[in-house]
Amino acid sequence: MTGGVTRAGAPTEAIPQEPAATARVTRTDEAAISPVETAEQVRLLRDAFQAGNPDRVKDALHGYSRADRRAIVSAFDRLPGNQSEYQSFQRRIARLGLPNDNDWMTIAASPTGRNDAVARLHRAMASGSVDRQEVLSLYGGRTRAEITALHAGYRDRHAPDMDVEAEIARRFGRTQQHDLAAARLGRDVRRPEHRTAAALADTTQVSGAFDGRARMLGEVLQNNQIDAVRRAYQEMLPGRSFDTDMLSDVRINQTWSGRASRARIQAALNGDRLDYVSQTALFLARGENYISEADARPAFGMVNGRDLAWADVEARLRNDTGGSITTALQARYTSGETRALLDQVMRPGAAPATIANQTEQPSVRLAAVEAALNEGNYLTSYRRRAAFSELLAGIPVADRAAIADAGRARPDSRGIEDQIRARFSGIEAERALADWRGNIDAIDMLRFASRGQATPQELTRAIASTSLERRAQLEAGFNERHADERSGGRTPFQTAVDRLRAADGEASRNLDLQLNLSRLGTPEGLREAQTRAQELLREGRGEWDSFRRFAMDTLKWSGPQLDASGRELFTNIRRAEREGRLREGQPVPAEIETAYRQVVADYQRYLRDQGRLGEAAAEVALFAGGTLLSIASGGTATGLILAAGASGGLYVTTRAAVSPVYADSSAGRLVTDAGTAAIGMAIPIAGRLGPAVTSVFSRYPTRTVLTFSNSTEQAAWAAAHIPGATPQQMEALIAATYSRNSGFVVGGSRIRGDFHGASDLDVGFTALSKRQAERVIAEHNKLAAAGDLPLRLETYAIVPGRASANVPEIMRVEEFFQRTGVRAPGDPRAGQSYVPSGSVSFWRDADGIYRVEIIPPGAL
Amino acid sequence: MITIRISGELAAADAVTFNERAMGEVGQGAPTMVLTAPYQSFAERFAPIYAEAITELETDDRVTGKFSPPYAGATRYPSLAELFALADSERMEMIGAFFAVDILRLFLPETAAGARWAVRSVDSVAKKGDLLELRGVVEEI
């Protein structure tokens, strides 16, 4: 940390630099986290949000620097649907009514990494929200201090311990803020009255200034703790008067609400419960300020207690109001929850009740429900229904029967459902009734969402757990229930989805994911999923129908992107075919082959039906085959689609960004910027294309040495196992290197298997100098440029002993091709990880024997 | 004094970097770079690099038993001054094969955390009066 602390306001006072021993904490702005690790944390974060588990949210980000956290949340934000997961999580947390000053909440509240925990830190002082390399500002009234992780309890062997109390005292001076900050940082505020006193002393803690302070004091009064809190406050702040401090801010405020707050505060300080309740009633009746039920509850809870009666309140205020406070309140609150609560406490002979269950009483809830139904005449039907739905969200479905009973017990009530029908019509009435009955299912939710009456989160929740079978049932059920909505050859289900897609991009993405891409749950590894796909396909026609539907829906709904991808894909494949670069692949499992053929036939039929002849039907259908297999594999749960590329190279595209990455078939992993996954499906997809080339390691999975009698045989073998190479090219390489008493080693993408059409051939030289290698490469590339050789060589000379800023010293060429890491800055793919390619070495022994050594990744 | 212009706009020296493992990967429409520096000081710094390379190439010729012309039609290795007097295509054939990165390294950092641009190709290196002029293509990183 540098600099010191400034006191806000004028004049600005510089604080001396802290001693070196405690000044080691610095801000770092560069993320050090690797892409692979980032992807893993993003996955954890998403899982945590989906699970609604704040502790897991915290775990996903805990221990990372601010820059790393920013990198994680930025990656999180980029993936489709993640923001909505986060918003859904926040909503669930809010509904749980959890306090928002826990450290996990601090983290969760700042998914963009931009809104750091400054203000919240002040309230929570949570060690988890302060990273070791961060400096956070602490505000106390008008004073601001920069607090490091050391203050908040972080310790490691590199950081000197710090006397928190002394440090805070030095920064804040002996002030009220000092004591509170020190007490909190030292976690010394334990007793309830101390905590309350600390909160009361901290004006920033009390929202709404006077009203909030009056309410807090009312709560203290309710619990008969005024004296204890007063003592605790004055112990913490020697020489200060609790009463004076509580009233001091209000004294200068001469507005009505200020005076009313002062009266309420004074009543609480006096320990006069009747006066406090009366002043609160007056405050409510005047109605200058909106006061929520939560504010009124403690006060009127006192009335419903043992020793107060509403008649006493009436009597107490008779002189102040010049009339009946009851009448005034009834005139002010004609309906709604506050009125319902007041009705409870003003009712003659009302029985004592605990504060906690006041609003849960059916009669109170009935009043609130009726108010929500009947208020808001000036609002649109949608807004009124939305308000009604929002209220219902806070009332458990199980409790609604009791509310209905309360209505039936009241002679003037018409019943909730009748009131709903009278108030709403059409789909608004359907949604309101479904909300009230609490039986909205995925079918309803889809329909409501397609009409703009359900949030994407609601839709996602409704569909999230649907199984393969359930999804088919959903569509069939929807079509059956809404059969009258069939139009233009589109089923009601298709129409609803079309409408939703047109109206809401986010919902559309969620729908794609939920309906199409997560049938089989989270990926357990594509290899296992492939087996599962085969099993499902073997099970019979019904499963096949489901599979077919998924593939077709994906095609129909993903539209232009899939079309474009399919066209590009097959253009590449045809080119590779013409150029003779496609070879025999591994056989496709029969069930998947059959499934694929059916998809092709279906899609061709679909195109005919839709009058879209002329489209590249077979191409897109073939892509659908890949999509089908991908769906079957479960690998699309993260939004990835597998596709086979030219020459058997495999690509993964994200649905949103079309970000091609590569498959490392030899290592059995898919490598993407979103992480890695097993590659079991790669071979079947490539194999289905027939023409796929597999890596040399498919045939030689272990380290192997082969011998040949002459260079012609050696070159022929090389051309047969290095995609794109020809015997002529390999003979040219052999001649150039052997004449210089060197061997050469081929590695990189054409050995790894993730090459594309324009990929260079990566060649290293075992016994050439850098300049010699550069010469061989230049001469070779001159021939390639003239079209005499098919592949260019990588221009970077890979020779032993070479080192540069971005390339650690090459010990052996074979070692170079076993490297793993992250691409350096300046690389077009900077930050992305790379994995070993393995290598194939070519040389001639002193005894004239020509040898080839195949070294798979990790086998050196 | 070294000046760098990216698509005509002046750029700071530390705003441009390069990665010799990523040369040649140029996207369509990539910005152009023009770097100028006093030729004399360049020649002084580059001369030992050039001399050492020529020695290695001569050694290579002895190993293979034949002279491999560093550019089409060459009958011997040119001196540094001769190199910059060659026709552009001949000079760039030799520089492209052996010296492009060495020359970049004289002017640009290879690890510049704050760099905005990365050189992707060196298309021309020429002596223009008292100045060395290097033209290439960069990519925003």
Interface residues (C-beta under 8 A of the other chain):
Chain A: E30 S739 R740 N741 S769 K770 R771 Q772 E774 R775 I777 A778 E779 T795 Y796 S804 A805 N806 V807 A824 P825 G826 D827 P828 A830
Chain B: T17 F18 N19 E20 R21 A22 M23 G24 E25 G27 A53 E56 L57 T59 D60 V63 T64 S68 G96 A97 F98 E110 T111 A112 A113 A115 A118 R120 E139 I141
